[in-house]
Amino acid sequence: MSYKFETRAIRNQMKRSQYLEHSTPLYLTSSFVFEDAEDMRASFAEEKKRNIYSRFSNPNTSEFVQKVVQMEEADDGVSFATGMGAVFATFAAFLNAGDHIVSARALFGSTHTLFTKYLPKWEISTSYFPVDDISLVEELIQPNTKCIYVESPTNPGVDILDLEAIGIIAKKHKLLFIVDNCFATPYLQQPIKYGADLVIHSATKLMDGQGRVLGGVTVGSKDLIRELFLFARNSGASLSPFNAWILSKSLETLAVRIDRHCENAFTIAEKLEASQEINWVKYPFLKSHPQYALAKKQMLKGGNIIAFEVKGELEAGRNFINAIELCSLSSNLGDSRTIITHPASTTHSKLSNEDRLAVGITNGMIRISIGLEHPEDIWNDLKNALSKIE
Ligand SMILES: Cc1ncc(COP(=O)(O)O)c(C=O)c1O
């Protein structure tokens, strides 16, 4: 029988041990034992599919990966210690010295640092296209281009990229299409349906959903994941079994949490849009979002991230943040607690002012990750802080 997303997220779990536990146990062990010399040889030769050492695999990390795999409708996956571990390993496994990446300009700050500071050490270069003009993608493709990379929605500007259109371009030019699906989660969007070859997540965000552990995961086809797995098991950014156990449990409640996150975020986005103290607000499911139709097409709901700009620029932004009482001032997102951040001075501070403006990050821009508190309480906190920006 084929079960629905919510049911699979709960019922897809590892085989019970001899103790017949109901909830998945935690296998906090670095390594696994062998029966004898032949068992050891055959295991290392991969004639047997079994756990050897937790840098390679562990029942808890495998359970977590398999849940994400079925949610994204992929073939297989590899977990990592963090989202950036997944992003870096994915590039390191598939790119060679001298390769070229075509990427959307709007990117998470650390991914941008990889592109501008570290990948150039191996002469890997990147060309960028604006999020609102994917007609430039084909023009940027060179003979040495290996992949197209996007986030959608983007961090922090919540812009939406047309995954289907980019997927078609990638296929036409035989390029790997890699999507960071962290802001949407597989509950809201499944990029593989639109032609993505590899889908990356920072599990630290909405997958954990309660701000406890870091983790990352990349999923895709059997062949690609085999190559990535070989890189991962030798390079070592492995997810800890404890974090995997937490993350796997959290995925059981992903759908109900995201439903409420989205409901709260839509309520707050509408209220922000109607307030006098705001220059603009961006939320994918508000009709005023420049890619509203696209968001509606490729996402189930609008997600939990809202970007807006208070009137009065930097000082007003600081006054707003200083007047916040309930919401947290933190750089994480996707937590049950509403989190407010100022990208220009935090997550995207390493970018030049010019680069920030090119991706819509103004000095007065605020990013809110809407949590699961009662929306009236979230709004009262924001409304009170907005009244104090002058
Ligand atoms: C879109 C996106 N990708 C990747 C990352 C990196 O994830 P991590 O902090 O788990 O390394 C983040 C973190 O904020 C993110 O927002």
The ligand as an SDF file (V2000), in Angstrom:
LIG
                    3D

 16 16  0  0  0  0  0  0  0  0999 V2000
   20.0140   28.0310    2.6110 C   0  0  0  0  0  0  0  0  0  0  0  0
   21.0650   27.4970    3.5540 C   0  0  0  0  0  0  0  0  0  0  0  0
   21.9290   26.5660    3.1120 N   0  0  0  0  0  0  0  0  0  0  0  0
   22.9020   26.0560    3.9190 C   0  0  0  0  0  0  0  0  0  0  0  0
   23.0330   26.4950    5.2210 C   0  0  0  0  0  0  0  0  0  0  0  0
   24.1290   25.9240    6.0680 C   0  0  0  0  0  0  0  0  0  0  0  0
   23.6170   25.0770    7.0280 O   0  0  0  0  0  0  0  0  0  0  0  0
   24.4020   24.7140    8.3980 P   0  0  0  0  0  0  0  0  0  0  0  0
   24.3380   25.9180    9.2590 O   0  0  0  0  0  0  0  0  0  0  0  0
   23.6430   23.5350    8.9050 O   0  0  0  0  0  0  0  0  0  0  0  0
   25.8060   24.3810    8.0200 O   0  0  0  0  0  0  0  0  0  0  0  0
   22.1420   27.4520    5.7220 C   0  0  0  0  0  0  0  0  0  0  0  0
   22.2890   27.9440    7.1090 C   0  0  0  0  0  0  0  0  0  0  0  0
   21.6850   28.9130    7.5040 O   0  0  0  0  0  0  0  0  0  0  0  0
   21.1430   27.9600    4.8670 C   0  0  0  0  0  0  0  0  0  0  0  0
   20.2660   28.8860    5.2950 O   0  0  0  0  0  0  0  0  0  0  0  0
  1  2  1  0
  2  3  1  0
  2 15  2  0
  3  4  2  0
  4  5  1  0
  5  6  1  0
  5 12  2  0
  6  7  1  0
  7  8  1  0
  8  9  2  0
  8 10  1  0
  8 11  1  0
 12 13  1  0
 12 15  1  0
 13 14  2  0
 15 16  1  0
M  END
$$$$
